[in-house]
């Protein structure tokens, strides 16, 4: 009836053909033949083949079910292992016996029993286990990959003393009362990794041989007719009382409970399983219910050294469960989530009860409503330096004294742009001058904040039009900003972009941004002439305000995806906007996060942990450039909009899992790795070291200079690009080179891999605005440097600009960025990426004067090795020294960093320099030298150099059809 498949034929070595012929004889001859086969090869069969494994099949009066199971056994791959099959048939059903006898298998036995019940069948299935085995009831069907996973699992975990066995079924039962039935409540996902659970799984159960022997010995000491196998609080105990003869599992549950044993499971992705249960009519089911889960055809062989243990209630063993809630009214759903989804129970730390987490400790754990100074109640009694490593404090401290304080946020913005925000009265003179000289009709926003103020929903916002409207108070709580005309879009309403930020460590600092931002619209359509209506100008003016009635909450609060769809912002714009917001927040948070706070420092000393959940409120100007309204330390979480409520809940749920509130506490050294693997909807905000121009650590954010802050933006952009692509292409430009750069962008657009890797560093606002308007997806940063719009090689101003470039490259190299320097006065006829990046060396360049080897400084790959950094530092220092002594307006080759570097690479024996193929990478000589051009018929890159003046470069590019910008400023391909 069954024919051995190709896979089944591999159960024994090549000699199994003879062995199979021996098997067809009668039992006596079979035994004799086996002995002959054994001595024929002068060694035990076990030495010729792989591991031994036993499959025990239990069946009774279900021939069709048995047939399906045996087919799935036959369809599996066993390599060279010796696999025996023992089919144990309870009762006398002839069809079932025929099915078992007809099954062809190299090592098969069929045993008839009269056990009279499923419990007895299990207890008699494997009476003397000598190796790994699996026991299968006949209504089980196996995945074709079950055996490889199971044997590797035994290899990984077979030596554990707490392992009762391994189950192939999908865990989907939590037996602790109150009994839960829905899969979302009863399945332990565990990131689809193997885990330990107290409950045995009988669908495809592979018992630990030693534990199974101990279990059978334990059962032998019991009178099963009277023995009470009850385990308190489990619904399975109730089932056992009513059906002792068919339920063996309750005996095993009791045995494992007494010895602290667990069963290994894996709940695979997409609801798949290694052993499916057909739930057919029999002792467990009155009517057949069909297969429970689909069979897996692929399974990862990943076996973590540390296994997560789950208790009867499905909660991780040894995890945190005791929570003290300092404020319940601010985040009721969060508290419900911690209770109902994460298994926390409430304790009272004020009464000395032990706690694992304090939620809302600052400022709500004091004896007064807002204990901002942490000096009353529980706040005063806690010694944070003596917390246990497992304890958690929410929130991390210090944000209210930095970026979560509008005045400190204003201070940071003022360092970047002195006209962006003014502290009152500190910047009084500058502010009054700006207001008096501003265009007529300019509106200003006066706001207020302080470390002990509690101002919400725009309560402190005032709109003013003149100096006379400024407050007369000088209490150090006020700030003033110019009103930014908003991006209105199709809705004609002012909008505010909101995104959540999580901080999981302050030392070292780790922050994340949630991947699902949302947008809130103003209550009324925009009208700049009506100054007094906050429903027009302030998206915060919503709580108990008449403006709420003009638009429903679901129409006013939208997911960013829905908002973008309504506004017609395509996917490219969405990605660009999100990237701009990310980069802006990185700059502000990194620059503004304060030095160590006493509470944070105590937490660090004790080995405990803290986390924060913040919300950044972002505005967009008419050009869709983002700016920060505020960062909320305690954001409102009880959002009512249908689209927003799930985002808030998901962000909290993912945060709690990311920091490990659903598992045993991790050592501090392992926390970052855990977070990286369990981010859910969170994404890392990649901050970079706070560096000054000389590459040294900045003394503190509070004393950082404007130059350092801008430099940080370059570093942050570069860090993000390198994290995604492993390389940063760099191109510098000012206003005079914008058109050339646009043409080059049009040129390389057909190479999909180039533009995402390149960072354009603009040195003036005009260049920045032009480039961001040309293509919102570009990586563009403004690093201000004053230089003439038009510069040519040899001029002193040109060399000063190149020194500015050299210094910035030095900073990036010191921060371990791999850099590929390119310039826009070039044409890329083929994508050179693979050739350049595939070339080894500390420094990879092309020759600027073939056939000689003269380094080209505008097409240069710099790998951040120690020798490269030393070379660049030496060149920068020599360059600086030369430029300090220059007094002329034109110095010819005297300031050429390219020539300095060319000489240095020849003097440095430790530097590995590689030269690119001169037939693929050519200088401007190609345009003017016909004989040279004939030797290079198919170049990849042609530089448009050895010619002075931008206009001349453009003219030459157009002549050779190497100009990709039409008269309207749009991209086109001149070759077509």
N, C-alpha and C positions, 0 to 999 in steps of 0.2 A: 504493500500500500504506500509506503514511504520509500523514496530513493535518496541515498546519501548525496547531498549537494557537494559542489566543489569545495565550499567552505567547511562542510562537515568532514570532508576527507582529510583535512589537515589536523584532525584530532590526534592522530598518531603519525609517526614517521613513514617513510616510503615503504617500509616492510609490512605495513598494515594490510597490504593485499593478501599476503600469506596468512596473516593473523585473521583476516576476515574469512578466508576459506576454512581455517580451523574452526571458526565460530559456527559455521553452518552444520557441523557434525552434531551428533547427539551429545548430551551433557557429559557423559563419561569421556567420550573421545575429545570433547572440547577441553576438558581439564588436562588430559594427557598432552594434547597439542600445545596448550599454554605453557606447560612445563618444558616441552621440547623447544618451543620458541624462545623461552627464557634462557635455557642453557646453550642454545644455538649461537647466541650472541655473547656468551660468556660474561654477562653482566646483567644487573636488574633492569627491567624495562624502564623504571623511573629514571635511570641514568640516561636513557636514550631520548626521552621526551621531556616536555615542560612540566609545569606544576600539576598536581592532582586536584580536581575539584569535583564535588558531588552535587547532583541535582536530584532532589526528592520531590516527586509529584504525588499529591493526594487527590483521589478522585472517587466519586460514587455516583453511578447511574446517570452520568452526563457524558455520553460518548462524543457529542458534537463539541462540547466545551473542551474536552480532553484533546480532541483532534486539533482545535485551534491553538491550544497551548503548545502541543508538541511541534506543530509547524513553526511557531515562533522560536522554540528552542533550536530547531534545525536551521533556521534562517540567521542565526547569530554567528559571530566570528570568534573562534577560540584560540587562534594561533596554533601553537604546537602543544598546547596543554592537554593533559589526559582528563577527559570529562566523562564521568559515569552518570547514568540516568537510572534511578530506581523508581518505577511506577507502582505505587501502592494503591490497589483497588479495593475499596471497602464494599463488601456485598458481592452478589453473584450475577449482576447484570451482564448478559452475554455480549451485547454490543460494546459495552465499555471494555470488557476483557479482550474482545477482538481488536478494538482500536489500540489498546496497549501492546498486545502481542505482535501486531502488524508493524509497529513502529520500528524502523531499522536504525540501529545506532551501534557503533563499535563496542561500547561497554554498557549494556542494558540488562536490567533485571526487572521482572514483573512479579510483584508479591500480592497475593490475595489475603485480605484481612476481614475480620468480622468484629470490628471495634464497636460499632453501634453508635458512634457519635463523633463529631468533629474534634472535640477535646481529646478523646482517646487517640484519634488518628494523629494529631500533632505530637502528643506525648510519646507515641511509638514510632514516629517518623525517623528519628536520628538518635538511636539509643547509645551509640558509642562513637561520637564524632572524633575523627583523627586529623581532620584538616578542614579547610573552608568548604562550606556547603550552602545551599539555598533550599528552602522549603516552599513549594508552590501549590496552592489550591488550583483546581482545574478551571475555575473561571477567571484565571489570570492570563494576560497576554504580555509577552516581553518585547521590549524595544530591541532592535538589532544591535544596539551599542551597549546593552546592559552589562555584558560580561567584562569588557575592557574597563569600564568605569568601576565596577565592583571590585575587581581584583586589584586595581591600583589604589582604591580606597582602603582595602585591607592592608596593602603594603605600607600605606601612609600612616594608618591609625591602629593597626593590629596589636601593637604593644601597649595600648592604653589600658589602664586598670579600671576605668570608669565606663568602658564600652560594652554594652550588652549584645549589640549586633548592629547590622546595617540593613535598612529597609529601602527597597527600590520604589516604593509607592510615593505618591505626592502627599506630604503631610497636610491634612485638612480637617483635623479634629482637635479641639481644645476641650478636654473632658471636665475641667473644673466648673463647678456650678457658680453662678447661674449659667446654664448650658447655652452656648451660642451656636447658631446654625448657618449664618451667611458666610460665604467664603472670605469676604473682606475681614471678618472678625476671627476666622479660625485658621487661616493660612499664615504660616511664618515664612516670609519671603527671604529674609537674610541676604539680600543682594544676590540671590540665586547661587550662593556659596553653600558648601556642606555645613551642617550645624547639628548640634546634639539636642535631643528633646527627651523628656522623661517617658513619654508614651511609646510603647512598642507599635510598630506598623507591620501587620501580618501579611500584607499584599507584597509578596516577594521578599520574605524575611530571611536574612543570612545571619544566623546566630554566631556569636563568638564561641568557638568550640569549648574553651575552658569554662566560660560562663554557662553554656548550655548543659554541660555535664553537671556543674554545681546546681543548676536549676532542677534537673531530673532527680538528683540526690535529695534536694530539698522537698520536691513533690512526694518522693517515696516515703517521707516521714509524716505525711499528712493523711488524714482520713478525709478524702475529697467529698464524701457525703455530708460531713458535718463541719468541715473547715470553713471558717469565715475569712474570705480573701479581701474583705472590705478595706478600701483606702479612703479615709475621710475626705469628703468634699468632691468626690469624682462621680459623675453620672454613670460611669462604667460599673461602679459597685452596685448600683441599682439594677442595671441590666443583668449582672451576674446572678443576683438573687433569683431571677425569674427563669434563667436558662443555663444552669451550671453544666449540663452535659455537652453543650455545643460551644461554650466559651472557654477557651484555654488562656486567652490573653490576660484576664483579670488575675490569674495565678502568677503570670509573669510580671504583671504590673506590681503586685504585692512583693514579689521576690526582688525586683529592681529597686522598689522604694526602700526596702530594708537595707539594701547594700549601696544605695546611691549610684545606681547605674543608669545609663542613657542609651538611646538608639540614635544612630546617625541617619540623617535624611539629606536630600537635596531637592528643593522645589525649583524646577527648571523654568526658564523664561517661556512666555507665551502659553502657559498652562500645560506644558508637556510633562511627561512622566517616563520613567524607565520601566515601570510595570503598571499596566492598566488593569482595572478591576471591572469585569463585565456585570457584576451585581445580579447574577442569575438566580432564578427561583431555586430555593434550597433551604438550608437551616437558618440563613440570615434574612432572606427576602421572600415574601409571599409571592410576589410576581417579579419577573425580570425587569431591570431598569436600564440596561444597556451600559456601554463603556463609560467610565467616569471621566477619563482624560485622554487626550491624544498621545500617541507614542512618539518619543523623541527619536530623530534619526541622526542628530549631531549632539554631542555633549563635550564640554570642555573638561579636560583633565587637570583641574585646578584644585589643589588640596592644601589650604592654608595650615601652617603649623599650629596656630592658635585657633581653636574651635570655640564658637560662641555657644553657650549652654542656655537652654530655655526651660523654665520651670513649668509646672502644670498649667498655670494660667496663661502661658504663652509669652511671659515676660522674661527678659534675659536674667539669668542667674547672676547674683552678685552686683546687679546694677543699682543705681540710685532710685529710691522710691519715696523719700520723705521731703516734702516741700513746705516751706513757710512762705505764705503769700502776704506781702506787706500792703498791697492795695488791690482789692478785688473789683472795684467799680470801673477802673480804667481799661482793663482788658479781660472782661469776663469770659470771652470765648477762648482766650489763651489759657486761662486757668482750667476751663473745662477740657481743653485739649490735653494739657499735662495730666489731668486726672484720668480721663477716659481712654486716651490713645497711648499715653506713655506710662500709665500705671502709677502715678504719684498719689500719695495720700497726704492729707494736710496735717501738719504738726504745728505746735506753737513754741517757737524758739524763745519767746519771752518768758515762758515757764520752765526753761531749761531743757526742753525736749530736743533730742538730737535731730539734725536736719542734714539733707544732702544738697539742697538748693534753696537759696533765698531769692525770691522773685519780686522785683520792684523795691529792692532795699533802699536805693537812693532815689528820691528824697523821702520815701514813704514809711520807713521803718523807725522814724523818730517818734517822740511822744507828742509832737505837734504836726499839723497837716503837711507842711513842707519843710523838712529839716535839711535845708540846703547846705548847712555847714557840718552835717554829720556829728552833732554834738549831744543829741538827746536819745532816750529810749534805747532800743536794740543797737542802733548805730553807734552809740557811745560805749556800749558794753562789749561789743565784739573786738577781739584782738585779731586783726586780719593776718598777722604774721604767724599765728598759731592755728590757723585753719588746717583741716586735714587735706591731703592732696586730692581726695575724691570730691571735696565740696566745691560748689559753684555759686558765684555771686552775679546777680543781674541788677544793674548794668555795670560795665567797666566805667571807671571814673575819669573825669577830666574834660569830657566833651563840652560841658556847659561853660567851662572857662576858656574854650578855644573855638572850634568851628561851629559849635552848637549855640554860640552866643553871637548875635547879629553884629555887635560892635567889634568883636574879634575877627569875625568874617570880613567886616568892612576894612579892618586894619590890613588883613592879608590882601584884599583886592586893591587897596590903596598902594601897597608896595609894588604891585604889578603895574597898575595904571593910576597915577595920582589924580586923574579926573573921574575915576569910576565910583569912588565912595569917599565920604568925608566924615571924620569923627568930630562931634560937637561937644565942647568948644575947641578941642585940640587943633583942628584944621580950620579955625574960623576965618583967618585972613584969606587962605586959598579958596575956601568955599564962597565967601562973599564976592571975591574977585570973579570966580567962575560964574556965579549967578548974575552978576551985573553985566558981564560981557557975553553972556549966552544969547542966542537969537531970541527975538521977541516971541513970547508964547511958550517958551520952554517950561515944562512942568518939573517939579522936584518932589521927591518922596522923603518925608521925615518919618523916622521910625525910632523905636526905643527898645532897649534890652539891657539886662543886667543879671548877674549871677544869682540874685535872690528875687527877681521879678518873675511873675507867672502870667505872661500875656499870650492869649490865644486868639485864633480866628480873626487876625488883622486888627485887634483891639487898639494897637498902638500906632497904626498907620495914619498919616495925615498927608494930604496933597497940597503943595504950596506953589506959588508962582513968582514970589519975589523974596528978597532979603527980609522984608518987613514981616513975612509970615513965619520966620524962624522962631523957635521957642526962646523964651528968656531964661529958662532954667539951665543951670550949669552943673548938674549933679553927676555928670559922667555916664549917662545912660543913653544919650541920643546919637543918632547918625543921620546923614542926609545923602541921598543919591539922585543923580539925574534920572528922570523918568524915561525909560526906554520904550520907544514906540513898538508895540507888540506885533508878532506875526499873527494875522487874523484868519487867513485861510477862507474856506467856503462858508464857515459858520458865522463869520464876522464877529466872533467873540474872542476876547482875550483868553488865552489858555495857559495852563501850568502843567508841566511835565513832572511826574512824581515817580521816584524810584527808591527802593529800599536798600539799605546798606547794613551789613553785619560786620561787627568787629569781634574776633574770637580770641585775640591776644594783644596785649599792649607792649609786651617785651618778650620776644620780638613782635613787632607790629604786623598783624594780619587782618586784612579787610576784604570783604566780598560785596559784589553788587548783584541784586536779583535780576534774573533774565526777563521778567515780565513787568515792565513799567506801565504806568497808566496816566491818563490825562484828565484834568478837571477844567471845565469851562466856566467863564464868568456867568453870572445870573442873567445879564442883559447884553444885547449886542453893543459893540463898541461905538462910542461917540466921544471924541476927545474934547468937545466943547462943553460937556457937562462934567465939571470937575467934582461936584459934591456927591455924585452917585457912586458909592462904593460897590454896588452891584455890577457896575460896568468895569471898574478899574481893579478890583481886588477879588481874586478867586477865593480868598479865605472868607469873604463876607457872605456866609451862607447859613450859619447856625441861627435859627429862629428869625430869619430875615424875610421880608416880603419878596425879595428877588427870587427866592427859591420857587415861588409859585408860577413864575413865568416859564420855567423849563423843568421837566421831571428829573429826578435824581439819576435815572438810568440814561437820560439823554445828556446829562451834564457831566457824568463820570463814565469814561470809556477806557477800555483797554487800549494800549498804544496801537495795537494791531488794528482794532476797529476804527480808532481815530484816523490813522494813516489811510485806511481804505476810504473813509468819508472825505478826506482832504485830497485824495488822489496822489498821495506820496507813494511812489513805487518802492520796490524792495531795495533798490540801490540807495535811494534817499534815506530809507529807514535805517539801513546799516550805517550809513555815514553819520546820521544824527546820533545814533546810539554810541558810535565811536567817539564823537565829539563830547558827548556827555561824560563818557567814561574817562577820557583824558582830562577834562576839566575837573572832575571830582578827585582824580588821582592827585592833581596838582594842589588842590585846596586842602584835602585831607592830610596829605603828607607834609605840606608846608605848615599846617596849622595845628596838627596834633601835638599836645603839650609834652613837656618832660614828665618824668615819673611822678604820679600822684601818690600820696602816702598810702592810700588804700590799695592801689595797683601794686605798689612796691611790696606791701605786706603780703598780698596774694602771691606775688612772684616768689618771695622768700619761703612761703609755706608750701609751695608746689600746687596750690589750689588753682582755680581758673575763674575767669569772668567772661562775659560776652555782652554785646550791645546790639540793639535793633534800632536803626535810625531811618529817617526818611529825608531824602534830599528833594527840595522843591525848586524846579528849574524853569526859567523863562526862556523864550526864544525871541530874538529880535527879528526885524523884517527880512534879514538875510539868513534866518534860521541858525544864527550863531547863538549858542547857549550861554546863559549867565545864571548864577545861583541866587535865588531869593533867600533861602535859609536852609539849614540842616536841623531837623527836629530830633532832639534826644529822646523824647517820649511821644512818638507819633500816635495820633488817634487811630485805633485799630478796629473800631466797630462800624466800619463803612457799610452803608446800606445798599449801594448800587449792586445790581445783580452780577455785573461783570467784574466788580472789584472785590467783593467779599471773598470769592475763591482765591484770588491772588494773595490777599492778606493771609488767609489761612495756609495756603500752600507755602508761602515764604517762611512762616513760623514753623510749620511741620518740617520742612527741609532743613531749616536752621537747627532745630532740636536734634535731628538725626545726624547732621554734619558734625555737631559738637559731641555726639555720642551719648545723649541722654537716654537712648534706647538700648544701651549695652553697658557692660562693666567699665568703670573708669580706666582710661589709658594713662600710661606714664607720659609726662610732659614731652619727652623726646619723641614720642610716637604720634602726638596729637596732629601735627601738621600733615603727616603722611595720610592719616585717617581722613582728615578733612578733604584732602585733595581727591580721595577716592570716593567720597560720599557727598559731593556738593549738591546733588539734586538740581534745583533751579538756580543755584548761586554760582557766580563766576568770580574768580580771583581778581581783585584790584591790584595789578602788578605795580607796586611802588618800587622806587629805586633809592639807593643811598642818597642822602642829602649832601651834595658835593659842591664845593666852591670851585672857582676857576683853576686853582692849583691842585685840585683832586683830593684835598684833605677834607676830613669830616667838618661840617659846619658846627659852630659852637652850640647853637640852638635855633629853632625856627623863629623865635621871637626877635633875634638879632640878625636874621638872614637878610641879605641885601636883595634889592630888586634884580640885580644881575644874576645872583644865584637862583632866584625863583624862576626866571625865564629859562635859565640853563636846565633846570629841573624838567621843564616841559619838553625840551629836546630829548633828555634822557628817558623820560617816560614814554614818549612816542617810540623811540628806538627800542626800548625794552619790550614794548608790545609787539613791534614788528619782528624782532628777533625771536620772541617766544613762539610766534606762529611759523616763521619761515627759516630761522637759523642764520639769517644774514640781513644786513641793512644796507641798501643802496642809498647813497647820499648825493644830493645835488643842491648847490647853493645858488641863490639868485637875488637880484634886486630889481627894482622897477624897470631898469633899462634892458633886462634880459627876459622879460615876461613873454614877449611874442616868440622868441626863440624857444623858450621852454614849452609853450603851448604846441608848437610844431613838433617838437620831439615827443611830447605826450601822445599826439595823434599818430606819430610814426610807430611807437612801441605798443599801442593799444592792441594790435593784432597778436601780440605775444602775451597771452593771458597771465603768465607768471611774473611779469616784470613790475607793473604799477603797484600791486599790493605790497611789494618789497621795498619800495623807494620812499624815502623821507625827503620832502622838499623843505629846505630851510630858507625862509625869506627874511631879508634884513630890513624891510620897510613895510609899512602898512599897505601901501598901494599894491605892492607885489603880492602880499598875502591876500588882500581882497580880490584881486584879479584872478588868482589861481583857484581860490575856493569857489568863486562864482563860476569859473570855467568848468569845474568838475568837483562836485561835493564829495566824491568817494576818495579823493586824493588824501594822502597823509601830508598835511602842511602845518608848519609851525612858524610862528613869528619870533625871531631872535633879533631884536633891534640893533642895528649898527648904522651909523651915519656915514654915507658915502655918496659921491656924485652918481647921478643916474647913468652917465656914460663914462666908461673907463676903458683904456686900452693897455695892452701889454707894454711894460717899460715905465709907465707912469707910477709915481710914488703912491698915489691914492689906490691904484690897482694893487700894489704890493701890500699896502696896509689892509686892504680887504682880504687878501690871501692870508695875511697873518691872523686876522679874525677867524678865517676858515680853519687854519692850522691849529689854533688853540682849541677850537670846538672839537675838532677831530681827536685831539690829544685827550680831551675829557672823555669822549666816547670810548676810545681805546682803553683808557684806564678803568673804565667801567665794564670791560670785557665784552665789548660789542665787536663782532666781525663786520668790517666795513668794506664796501665796494664803492669807490668814488667814481662817479660818472658826471659828464657835463652835457648840456643840451646842444652845444655846437658840434653835433655829430649826427650821423644817420646810421640806424641799425637796419641793415638789409636782411639779416637773419638773426634769430635769437641766439646770443652768445652765452646764455646763462650756464648751460651744461659744460661748455668748454672752459669757461672761466672758473666756475666753482669746482669743477673736477680736476683742476690743476693744483697739485700740492705746493707747499712752500709757505714761508712766513709772509712773503710779499710777492704778489703776482702782478706783472705789468706788461705793457707792449712797448715796442720801440717807437720813438718819435722821429727817428732819422735812419730808417733802414737803408743799407744793410748793417749799419753800425747799431750798437745797442745803446740807445739814449733813453733813459727812463721817462715815461709820459705820466705827469702828475694828475692828469684829468681822467685817466682810465687805469685805476689802481685798486687791487684787492689787498686789504690789510687784515691779516689774522692776528688776534690780540694775544700773541705769545709774548713772553718776557723780552725776547730780543727785539721784536717789533716795537714794543712800547719804549724801550731804551733808545732805539734808533729815532723814533718820532720825537721823543723828548729832547734829544740832542739837537735835532734839526730845528725844533721850535725855539730852543734857547739861542741858537746861532742866528736864526731869523730875527728874533726880538732884538738881539744885540746889534745887528746890522741896521735895523730900521730906526733904532734910537739915535743913531749918528747921522741919519739922512736929513739933508736940508734942501736938496734940489727937488724940482717938480718931476723930473724925468731922470731915471738912473739906468736905463737900458736893461742889461741882463743882471745888474748889480743886486737886485732884490729877488731874483728867481729862486724860489724854494725848490723848484723842480731840479735846477742844476745843483743846488746844495745837496739834495737827497740823492741825486745820481752819483755824486762823488762819495757820499757816505756809504752807500751800499757796496761800493767796491773796496772800501777800507775795512768793512766789518766782516771778518772771516766767519763769524758765528751765525750770520744771517743767511737764510736760504732764500735765494731769489730765483723765481722762475719766469721765463719770457714766453709770451703767447706767440702763436704762429704768425710770422710777419706777412704771410699770404692771406690771412683772414682778418688781421687787425692792422689798419694802415692809417697814417697821418694825412694831413692836407696836401702833402706832396702828390697824392694820387690824382687830385684835380688838375694840377698844372704840369705834370711831367708825363707826357704820352708814352714814353718808353717804359717808365716805371709802371704805368697803368697796364701795359700789355703783360707784364709779369704777374699781375694780380687781377685776373679776370673776374673772380667771384669772391670779393671780400665779404666778411660778415659785418664789420664796423668800419666806417670811414669817418675820421675826425675832420671837422671843418676848421682847422687851425692853420698856422703859418700864413695868416692874413689878419690885418688889423682892422678893427671897427665892426660893430654889430651890423651896420647897414651893408657893408661889403660881404659879410658872412651870409646874410640873408639873400643878397643878390646872387652869390655863387650857388647857394643851395637851390634857388629857383631855377637857375640855368641848367642844373643837372637833374631836375625833377626830384630833388631831395627836400622839398618844402611841402609840408602837409597841412597848411592852414590856408583856407580860402579868404577872399576879400571880406566876407561877412564874419570872419573869425571862427568858422566852424571847420571841423576836420574833413579832409578829403584825401584821396590817394592820387597823386599826380601821375602815377604810372598807368592808371586805368582811365 
